[in-house]
């Protein structure tokens, strides 16, 4: 099914609910996937589909309500405080908004050194710390004259580089990138995407790349999962998802992306209505209300994520039927 | 040029006074929009797109903003010289604007129906009841059930709010609509809905439009002409086909190459190195020269003028000066 690579991260039936005044918000509902070492899994979906919550629950920034997250075969969700510290040295996160995720009172040096000062080897050795910070600045392409500068003096792209340097500082194996480029202009976006790809090759990193922008995700991911209302509706390698999408939502999502070319003829699927609220969802398929191919069965029975082809998984009754 | 243009901007320069010095937001901008034409205004943050739009509307905050030169001719009237009273008559009725963020451009304490009625009654002598009927029709036109006229903005989703804003903008059937990043705050599937709606009314009502955006995909779908802005100046201007088929300015090329594409495979994205200039610094010569891969000696100390590639396609770049039409591959 997939290549024989080692599964670095394996998520099984992950659930995260939030209590809200109107009931229970199903942010992440029974999500399962794995990420091989050195691979990038892209997670796409519209706002409120639970992609960020998945990322955060995965590394226990939020506590899950059910399921398992295996990292190196060990369940992360049952680690105690001490073990968590070790885990956090292996797993890091880069956030979306480089304007709000950096402490405005710390200089670039302090920002990059901050995660390191939790580690014994750097706590005692100031020289080593200094050298490591400078090394990291080189790695992410920040010029050394910026070492004493404060975040407000930097533009978005450079701030995001600081964020990446912070994540890299502890030599992690796995990084969760939560919309790392969506706050940036296209040209700067290209610079950061190239940087992330280069770092992955050089340091053999594993990424979970969360974004709403399919063209960016396609560019950086090996496999892509499409989320809708807390569920993964389609998961396959990046070529298949663009060449032969099977879930009606994936098809609509792909056709909704404006393509920067003139004179292309393509069928655009315009979905009706909005994404329904994830609070107190009705039974059946979550996409049923907007799906152009909806049948009675979709309203009754919730489709499961099932394999439909080589490494392609779809949660849709129709795709399953087609396959028979 | 001929007088039939709906909007003619000539040599417009706008600057802001700030603590760090003078920000040259718009520099000698020339632009024209014909009737029933849609112009895409493309550029990065800080390129001066919104400042230009605000200046056209006369909404530029002064101070700190200041128009230092130029004229904006709308239907033969200079928007920079008319009185406030005259401007109030034009805004909303002949020119209207759709802002980026629908969450902040509606009044949260007023029913959406009333907000549309307010707009209609400001410009037309019409009874409240008739205005309400018209508002309901407008809501239906943008795909909102008429019963919802009695709802408040917070009861609508982002896409629906933007539809309400569009209904308000259309209320008086303006000749020109300025849409400032109308779909940036929306999700892709909702964006597709809203763009489809805009496309539809553009065709049925025959309104001209300035679409400010950074998304070259949207431009390809909806615009007739494109102006690429960089550091307060239009560096390339052409109709959609020529800009997508034959981009000339090195910045335009860089912009196209740095977008990740859906239909082709590429290992690395092409980058434009460096950053846009600080808006407070005045670069001698071409403002793109520090980042330009084709920078020549002359670019460093002389500002490039306008060179016409063909009738409707101009570029501000020395590469094309003194050269007959060159199709670059």
Contacts between the chains, C-beta under 8 A, distances in Angstrom:
chain1	res1	chain2	res2	distance
A	46	B	187	3.8
A	46	B	188	6.8
A	46	B	189	6.5
A	46	B	190	7.7
A	47	B	187	5.6
A	155	B	275	6.0
A	157	B	275	7.2
A	185	B	44	4.3
A	185	B	45	5.5
A	185	B	214	6.8
A	186	B	44	7.2
A	186	B	214	6.6
A	186	B	255	6.5
A	186	B	258	5.3
A	186	B	259	5.8
A	187	B	44	6.6
A	187	B	254	6.7
A	187	B	255	6.8
A	187	B	258	5.1
A	187	B	271	7.0
A	187	B	272	4.5
A	188	B	275	7.6
A	189	B	258	7.2
A	190	B	258	3.6
A	190	B	259	7.7
A	190	B	260	7.7
A	190	B	269	4.1
A	190	B	270	6.9
A	190	B	271	5.0
A	190	B	272	7.6
A	191	B	271	5.0
A	193	B	260	7.0
A	193	B	269	5.8
A	194	B	268	5.6
A	194	B	269	5.6
A	194	B	271	6.2
A	197	B	268	7.1
A	212	B	187	6.8
A	212	B	188	6.9
A	214	B	188	7.6
A	214	B	262	7.0
A	215	B	259	7.1
A	215	B	260	4.5
A	215	B	261	6.6
A	215	B	262	5.0
A	216	B	260	5.3
A	218	B	260	6.7
A	218	B	262	6.3
A	219	B	260	3.8
A	219	B	266	7.7
A	219	B	269	6.9
A	242	B	262	6.5
A	252	B	189	6.0
A	253	B	188	6.3
A	253	B	189	6.3
A	254	B	262	7.8
A	255	B	192	7.6
A	256	B	188	4.6
A	256	B	189	4.9
A	256	B	191	6.7
A	256	B	192	3.8
A	257	B	188	6.1
A	257	B	217	6.6
A	257	B	262	6.5
A	258	B	191	7.9
A	258	B	195	7.3
A	258	B	215	6.3
A	258	B	217	2.9
A	258	B	218	4.6
A	258	B	220	6.7
A	258	B	221	5.1
A	259	B	217	5.3
A	259	B	220	6.6
A	259	B	221	8.0
A	259	B	262	6.4
A	259	B	263	7.2
A	260	B	215	8.0
A	260	B	216	3.8
A	260	B	217	4.6
A	260	B	219	7.4
A	260	B	220	5.4
A	260	B	244	7.2
A	260	B	256	6.8
A	260	B	259	5.9
A	260	B	261	7.7
A	261	B	220	5.8
A	261	B	244	5.9
A	262	B	220	5.1
A	262	B	240	5.3
A	262	B	241	5.4
A	262	B	244	4.5
A	262	B	245	7.2
A	263	B	241	7.3
A	268	B	192	6.7
A	268	B	196	7.7
A	270	B	189	8.0
A	270	B	192	5.5
A	270	B	193	5.8
A	270	B	196	5.6
A	271	B	189	4.9
A	271	B	192	7.6
A	271	B	193	7.3
A	274	B	157	4.7
A	274	B	159	6.1
A	274	B	160	7.1
A	274	B	190	6.8
A	275	B	187	7.6
